[in-house]
Amino acid sequence: MQANLNTAEVEQTIAWNTAVQMMGAILAGPQLNYRITSVFLSGDERTQFVNDFMRLVQEGAFPPYWGKCLSTIRPRAEASLAILVIGFKQTNRPDGVDCGVCGAATCEDFYRLNDQWGRAAPCPLGLMTFCDAISRGLQMAHMAYLASLSSLTQSLGKAALALKLLDADFALGILLELGPIVVTTRENEG
């Protein structure tokens, strides 16, 4: 029996299955005072996302730094199988954790200062556990040869938030890429 596995349908199935495994790894860890939201974009939805965030860049909706980041990532986003955007939404304020990661003596001091400044800053300890969870998901994609550390971008998360694709305080995007794109320049030279 002969079968050609190099088809767009098979590639999309691989990307979807990898995204599901990534989300399983991400959700397996502790979620301290936050919930995780996600959006999987492939095919026409991925293309529309890239077009929409580039329209926002051209309209000047992002500060120059983020506009440059999005313009730089555009070719890889267009060539990727899919984009998985994972969001962090703080659900409540920690009470009595008082870890000091934020620089305040207590959690209450952190929130009082941010309230005085008119900011709604998420708990840094929650963001740290979120980023740890993201690293577990990225490891799953790396084992499937669909992502590397350079596949993780905050700019795609910012674009998804600006386009209101998910309800989150903070988000990261992961490009699911098949083939040599995932290999780093150093690995290609060696």
Secondary structure, 3 states (H helix, E strand, C coil): CCCCCCCHHHHHHHHHHHHHHHHHHHHCCCCCCEEEEEEEEEHHHHHHHHHHHHHHHHCCCCCHHHHHHHHHHHHHHHHCCEEEEEEEEECCCCCCCCCCCCCCCCHHHHHHHHHHCCCCCCCHHHHHHHHHHHHHHHHHHHHCCCCCHHHEEHHHHHHHHHCCCCCCCEEEEEEECCCHHHCCHHHHHC
